[in-house]
């Protein structure tokens, strides 16, 4: 076989393409960078999942404070997206506490939104619909 043998060349191309595909798959399995600063002190509580920008759906791309609180929250298969921040309060008016993690508490608000209360600020989440 000569170095320019088409069968040999095709085999090398196929092997290179397979390797490149495997690298892309493995790279895609990881997160898109380090975890946000809030993550280490706030593991997911039992009833909901806290999502960083990289884990959340496309609606959460516009979350205004993803380094301070989750970009989105998954509660029973429904994604709630971070919408705003307000001064810290003990409990939102009319809200019912549904869970907590670390020094954060999660409230189901009467209007169907969620509030996360933290010592620094409260974060409002609305059902994602984009």
N, C-alpha and C positions, 0 to 999 in steps of 0.2 A: 504494500500500500504506500502510496506517495503521501506526503504531508498535505496535499491538496485533495485527497480522496474525498468525494462528496459524502459518502456514507459516514466516514470518520468525522468530518466537519459537522454534519447534521447531529451526530451523537454528542459532540461537545456542546453544540448550541442547546440541545435538549437538556443536557445535564446542567448547564449554566442557568437556563430558564427555570428549571426545577428548583435549584438552589436559591435563586432570587425570589421565587414564590414562597419558599419555606421561610426565608428571612423576613419577608413582608408579613407573613402570618404570625410569626413569633413576635415581631415588633408590634403588631396591632393588638396583641393580647395584653400588653402592659398598659399602664395609665399614660396619660399624655403629659407627664411631668411629676414633680413631687406633690405629695398631698397638700391641700391647703392648710394654713396655720391652725385653724380651729379643729382639725380632724383628730389630733393626738389626744385631746382632752374630752372628746365627745364621740364615743363609739355609738353605733346604731342602737337605739333602744329596741325593745321587743316588738313593738307594733308598727314601726315605720322605718324607712331607710333614708339616710341623709346622703344627698347626691352632690358631688362636686360638679363644676362646669363640664368636665370631661365625661362624667357618668350620666349626666342628665340629657334629656331630649333637646331638640333645637330651640324650643321656647325659652330654655334657661340661658341661652347665649347672651341675652340682654340683662341678666341678673345684675343689679347695681353694686352689690357688696359680696361677691363670691369668696373673698379672702377672709371675711368676718363671720360668715354663716353659710350654710349650704345654699347652693344655687337653686336647688329644688329638693322637694321632699316627696317620697313615694309612700302613700298611705293607702293600703288595701288596693294596690294596682292603679291608683290614680295619682298623677303627678301634679304637685303644687309648686309653682314657680315663685322665687323671691321677687317681690314687687317694690318694697320700700322699707325704710328704717325710720324708727321714731324713738323718742326718749324712753328709757327703761321704766317699766311699771311692774308692780307685783303680779297683776293678773289683768288681762284685757276685760273690759266690761262685758258681762254675759258669757264669757268664754268658759268652756269646760276643759279641764286638764285631761289630756289623753295619754301623756307619757312624759318622761324626762331622761336626760343623760347629763352627767356631770352637773354643772350649775345652770343648765338650760331646762326650761319646761316648754311643752308643746300644748297649745290650746286649739280646740275646735271652736271657731267663732260662730255666732248666730247667723251671720250672712253667708256661711259656707266656706269662708277662708280659714287659714291657719295662722296663728301667731306663735313665734318662738320668742320667749322672754329670756334675756341674758342679763348679766350684771351691767353690761355696758350700754345695751340698746335692745329694742324689740324689733323683730323683723316680720313683716307681713307677707304671706304667701297666698296666691290665688291659683285656682285650677288652671292648668295650662291648656290653652286652646289656640294653637297657631297652625 
